[in-house]
Amino acid sequence: MKSDALLNAYIDLNLLVGAGALLWLAARAGLRRTSLATVYGPQLRLLNSMTVLLALTPVLVLIMNASGLGHPPTLSDMLVSQYLQGNVNMSATQFEAMIGMREDLVRDLTASQAIWSRSVAVLLISGAAISAVLLGHAILRLRSALASAYLWKRIGRVDLLLSDHTAVAYSTRGLRRLYVVLPTSLLNDPRDLRLTLAHELQHFRQKDVETAFLMECLRPLLFWNPAYYLWRRDMRSVREFACDQALGARARFDLRSYCECLIRASERARRTPIFLSSRSPSVALLDRREILRAPILARRIIAITERRPEGRQGMVWGAVAAVIAGAVLATAFLIQRPGDWSHDRIMLSTIVNLERMANRSSAQATVTALNAGFATSAN
């Protein structure tokens, strides 16, 4: 596969994540005006689906382009059409340079002849390599933490482990087995142990470990993209809100005991600074922000005690998901580079050539007039 195709896929992924973040912010702003603002379960499923879609769409587009299945209209094609209809007030040369900026960028980066292109390439490769190394180190630390724990119980595919080196329970997985690591101190409090275990098992039901692993794997490709960190932050928050609400919706679930369990876990974590890296593909009962900043923990307590709207909302959430998925796919095709030369692009190229010829003729006429003026003055 050509290097320019891979570079275009890389650019597409970063653009799609930015577009996805904007779509999510717009959806969240719209939800705030409705009773669905505090319904976090469907929001989490929407975020998870969008994450998978954003990760797979550039690959699917790359395969489609390589297979020669045709090129749908792109944003560049639409702009050219609008220009030819006289809806864009700009010279043809400037317009062609504007719509060709991405092509010029890809060509310069793949050629790596200019100093700035080499610098950008070095920064991107170095950042991706550092992010990959940090992720690998976090995974090794996680494996070491699992190896230092000892098996307490086994429930189907889930291994319950006890550890003396963690103050916060967390869950993770291997290729086949699922793991829940519990602090040994929880054995002294059966009620907190039961609530903590219920929380971690709910993360498995929500596929939170898998989406956390996917997000961390995307970091080397998106380490410089602010939209990635916004997406990751919101996903972590919604994940915990959805998990708490799913537990709170169970019959005879003690909300007060659960909130007190969160507060006690936060206090234990403050006294014991040992904690897993934020890059670990794992999901903990509390993350670092909740340990260091009480307002975030307070938001979880408010979310679990929030009264949720009654009635079915499946059609509403389905419509929201369909609109966002359609917008993501449309964006994925619109940001592609144009295919073969079309009739509109040939016309634009002709206009550009005529404009350049007119400018050259005007410049030659000006030079001739100046030379004639100098000759008259000399005589």
Residue pairs with C-beta under 8 A, 6 or more apart in sequence:
1 62
1 66
3 110
4 106
4 107
4 110
5 62
5 65
5 66
7 106
7 109
7 110
8 62
8 106
8 336
8 337
9 58
9 59
9 61
9 62
10 58
10 221
11 102
11 106
12 57
12 58
12 61
12 332
12 335
12 336
13 54
13 55
13 58
13 221
13 222
14 221
14 222
14 225
14 227
15 331
15 335
16 54
16 57
16 58
16 328
16 331
16 332
16 335
17 54
17 222
17 225
17 227
17 228
17 231
18 225
18 227
19 327
19 328
19 331
20 50
20 54
20 227
20 231
20 328
21 227
21 230
21 231
22 227
23 50
23 324
23 327
23 328
24 47
24 50
24 231
24 234
24 324
25 230
27 46
27 320
27 324
28 234
31 37
31 43
35 309
36 42
36 309
36 313
36 316
36 317
38 303
38 306
38 308
39 245
39 308
39 309
39 313
40 238
40 241
40 242
40 245
40 303
41 242
41 245
41 246
42 313
42 317
43 238
43 242
44 206
44 235
44 238
44 239
44 241
44 242
45 317
46 317
46 320
46 321
46 324
47 231
47 234
47 235
47 238
48 206
48 207
48 211
48 235
49 321
49 325
50 324
50 325
50 328
51 211
51 214
51 215
51 231
51 235
52 211
52 214
53 325
53 328
53 329
54 328
55 214
55 218
57 328
57 329
57 332
58 332
61 332
61 333
61 336
65 71
65 336
70 339
71 336
71 338
71 339
71 340
72 333
72 336
73 333
73 334
74 333
74 334
74 335
74 336
74 337
74 338
74 339
75 334
75 335
76 99
76 337
76 338
77 338
77 342
77 344
77 345
78 334
79 88
79 95
79 99
80 99
80 342
80 344
80 345
80 348
81 344
82 88
83 90
83 92
83 95
83 348
84 344
84 347
84 348
88 95
90 98
91 355
92 348
92 351
92 352
92 355
93 352
93 355
93 356
95 348
96 348
96 349
96 352
102 337
103 337
106 337
108 114
108 116
108 117
109 117
109 120
109 121
111 117
112 118
112 121
124 224
127 220
127 223
127 224
128 220
128 221
128 223
129 220
130 223
131 219
131 220
131 223
132 220
134 277
134 279
135 216
135 217
135 219
135 220
135 279
137 277
137 279
138 216
138 276
138 277
138 279
138 280
138 281
139 280
139 281
141 276
141 277
141 280
142 172
142 276
142 277
142 280
142 281
142 282
145 163
145 165
145 166
145 181
145 276
146 161
146 172
146 179
146 181
148 163
148 165
149 161
149 162
149 163
149 165
149 181
150 161
150 162
151 159
151 160
151 161
152 160
152 161
152 162
152 182
153 159
153 160
154 160
157 176
157 177
157 178
158 177
158 178
158 179
158 180
158 201
158 204
159 177
159 178
159 179
159 180
160 180
160 182
160 197
161 179
161 180
161 181
161 182
162 181
162 182
162 183
162 184
162 187
163 181
163 182
163 183
163 184
164 183
164 184
165 274
166 181
166 183
166 272
166 274
166 275
166 276
167 183
167 185
167 265
167 268
167 269
167 271
167 272
167 274
167 275
168 183
168 265
168 268
168 269
168 275
168 284
168 285
168 286
168 291
169 180
169 181
169 182
169 183
169 186
169 196
169 197
169 199
169 200
169 265
169 284
169 285
170 180
170 181
170 200
170 276
170 282
170 283
170 284
170 285
171 178
171 179
171 180
171 181
171 200
171 201
171 203
171 204
171 208
171 209
171 282
171 283
171 284
172 178
172 179
172 181
172 209
172 280
172 281
172 282
172 283
173 179
173 204
173 209
173 210
173 213
178 204
178 209
180 197
180 200
180 201
182 193
182 196
182 197
183 268
185 268
186 192
186 193
186 196
187 193
191 257
191 261
192 261
192 264
192 265
195 247
195 254
195 257
195 258
195 261
196 261
196 265
196 285
198 247
199 243
199 244
199 247
199 285
200 283
200 285
202 243
202 246
202 247
203 209
203 239
203 243
203 283
205 246
206 239
206 242
206 243
206 246
208 239
208 243
208 283
209 281
209 282
209 283
211 235
211 239
212 281
212 282
212 283
213 281
215 231
215 232
215 235
216 279
216 280
216 281
218 228
219 228
219 279
222 228
236 287
237 296
237 299
239 283
240 287
240 300
241 299
241 300
241 303
241 304
244 258
244 300
244 303
244 304
245 303
245 304
245 306
245 308
247 253
247 258
247 304
248 255
248 258
248 304
248 305
249 308
255 304
255 305
258 304
259 301
259 304
259 305
262 285
262 286
262 297
262 300
262 301
263 297
265 285
265 286
266 286
266 290
266 291
266 294
266 297
269 275
269 286
269 291
270 291
275 288
275 291
276 282
276 284
278 287
278 288
286 297
289 296
290 296
290 297
290 300
338 345
341 349
